[in-house]
Amino acid sequence: MKKKQLNGSPAEVEAAFYDALNRADVEALMALWADDEEIVCVHPGGARLIGHRAIRESWTMLLEHGGLPGRPSQLHETHNLMSAVHTVVQGSTSSQGEPHHLIATNVYMKTPKGWRMVLHHVSTAPGPVPSEAHSTVLH
């Protein structure tokens, strides 16, 4: 299977990433990562995964029963010519039926193949999705 080349912006790579998550398409999802073996993924409550093999195996297990619904919102981004850092908020429901939200940090690097993900780190935050774009909580 030939990998689709995506040479767009970090925002386009991010949209394709969440689309692949919704469709449970591990191949499309992994095609968005940089070729570098130093890529990193941290799922909520999970260990730090480094490299294509570990990251692919984790997504394969997570998506074996279907996609992860939802779209990110409240994008906050910082970027320069070679890198971009996005933080997004995603509403969700816990296994107990309680509302909560996920906060993801996605880091993209400009590579010879275009923009690619080098880090995806997600954590769970309590309560409903915040309605404001900027958090007032400092730590």
C-alpha positions as CSV (number, residue, x, y, z in Angstrom):
1,M,0.0,0.0,0.0
2,K,1.5,3.4,-1.0
3,K,1.4,6.0,1.7
4,K,-0.4,9.2,0.8
5,Q,2.0,12.2,0.9
6,L,0.7,15.1,2.9
7,N,2.7,18.3,2.3
8,G,0.3,20.8,3.8
9,S,0.5,22.9,7.0
10,P,0.7,21.6,10.6
11,A,-3.1,22.3,10.8
12,E,-3.7,20.0,7.8
13,V,-1.6,17.2,9.3
14,E,-3.5,17.6,12.6
15,A,-6.9,17.5,10.9
16,A,-5.8,14.3,9.0
17,F,-4.5,12.8,12.3
18,Y,-7.9,13.3,14.1
19,D,-9.7,12.1,11.0
20,A,-7.6,8.9,11.0
21,L,-8.4,8.4,14.8
22,N,-12.2,8.8,14.0
23,R,-11.9,6.2,11.3
24,A,-9.6,3.8,13.3
25,D,-7.1,4.0,10.3
26,V,-3.7,3.1,11.9
27,E,-2.0,3.2,8.5
28,A,-3.2,6.7,7.7
29,L,-2.4,7.8,11.3
30,M,1.2,6.4,11.2
31,A,1.8,8.0,7.8
32,L,1.6,11.4,9.5
33,W,4.5,10.8,11.9
34,A,8.1,11.8,11.1
35,D,10.4,9.1,9.9
36,D,12.7,9.7,12.9
37,E,12.7,6.9,15.5
38,E,12.8,9.5,18.3
39,I,9.1,10.2,17.9
40,V,7.1,10.1,21.2
41,C,3.5,9.4,22.1
42,V,1.9,9.5,25.6
43,H,-1.7,8.3,26.0
44,P,-3.8,9.4,29.0
45,G,-2.4,7.6,32.1
46,G,0.1,5.7,29.9
47,A,3.8,5.3,29.6
48,R,6.0,7.3,27.3
49,L,6.3,5.4,24.0
50,I,9.3,6.1,21.7
51,G,9.6,5.0,18.1
52,H,7.4,3.8,15.3
53,R,7.0,0.2,16.5
54,A,5.8,1.1,20.1
55,I,3.5,3.9,18.8
56,R,2.0,1.7,16.1
57,E,1.4,-1.2,18.5
58,S,-0.4,1.2,21.0
59,W,-2.6,2.7,18.3
60,T,-3.4,-0.8,16.9
61,M,-4.6,-1.9,20.3
62,L,-6.5,1.3,21.1
63,L,-8.3,1.3,17.7
64,E,-9.0,-2.4,17.4
65,H,-12.7,-1.9,18.3
66,G,-13.3,1.2,16.3
67,G,-12.4,4.9,16.1
68,L,-12.1,7.5,18.8
69,P,-15.0,9.9,18.2
70,G,-14.7,13.6,18.6
71,R,-12.9,16.6,17.2
72,P,-10.4,18.8,18.9
73,S,-11.3,22.4,19.6
74,Q,-9.7,25.5,21.2
75,L,-6.5,25.3,19.3
76,H,-3.6,27.2,20.8
77,E,-0.5,27.2,18.6
78,T,3.0,28.5,18.4
79,H,5.2,28.0,15.4
80,N,8.3,29.0,13.4
81,L,9.7,28.0,10.1
82,M,10.6,24.5,11.1
83,S,8.4,23.5,14.1
84,A,4.8,24.0,15.4
85,V,3.3,23.2,18.8
86,H,-0.4,22.8,19.1
87,T,-2.5,22.3,22.2
88,V,-6.1,21.3,21.8
89,V,-9.1,20.4,24.0
90,Q,-11.4,17.6,23.4
91,G,-14.6,16.8,25.3
92,S,-15.2,13.2,26.3
93,T,-17.2,11.0,28.6
94,S,-15.6,8.7,31.2
95,S,-16.4,5.0,31.4
96,Q,-18.6,5.9,34.3
97,G,-20.6,8.4,32.1
98,E,-19.1,11.5,33.7
99,P,-18.1,14.4,31.4
100,H,-14.4,15.3,31.2
101,H,-12.0,16.6,28.7
102,L,-8.7,15.6,27.2
103,I,-5.9,18.1,26.6
104,A,-3.5,17.2,23.8
105,T,-0.1,18.6,22.9
106,N,0.9,17.9,19.3
107,V,4.4,18.9,18.0
108,Y,5.1,19.0,14.3
109,M,8.4,19.4,12.5
110,K,9.1,20.4,8.9
111,T,10.8,17.4,7.2
112,P,11.8,16.8,3.6
113,K,8.4,15.1,3.2
114,G,6.5,18.1,4.6
115,W,5.1,18.7,8.1
116,R,5.1,15.6,10.3
117,M,4.1,14.8,13.9
118,V,7.0,14.1,16.3
119,L,5.0,14.2,19.6
120,H,1.5,13.5,20.7
121,H,0.8,13.8,24.4
122,V,-2.7,13.5,25.9
123,S,-3.9,13.9,29.5
124,T,-7.3,13.8,31.1
125,A,-8.6,16.8,32.9
126,P,-11.6,16.7,35.2
127,G,-15.0,18.4,34.5
128,P,-16.8,19.5,31.4
129,V,-15.0,21.1,28.4
130,P,-14.0,24.6,29.3
131,S,-15.9,27.2,27.2
132,E,-13.1,29.7,27.1
133,A,-10.2,29.4,24.6
134,H,-7.6,30.3,27.2
135,S,-7.3,28.6,30.5
136,T,-6.8,30.8,33.7
137,V,-5.3,28.0,35.7
138,L,-1.6,28.4,36.4
139,H,0.8,25.8,37.7
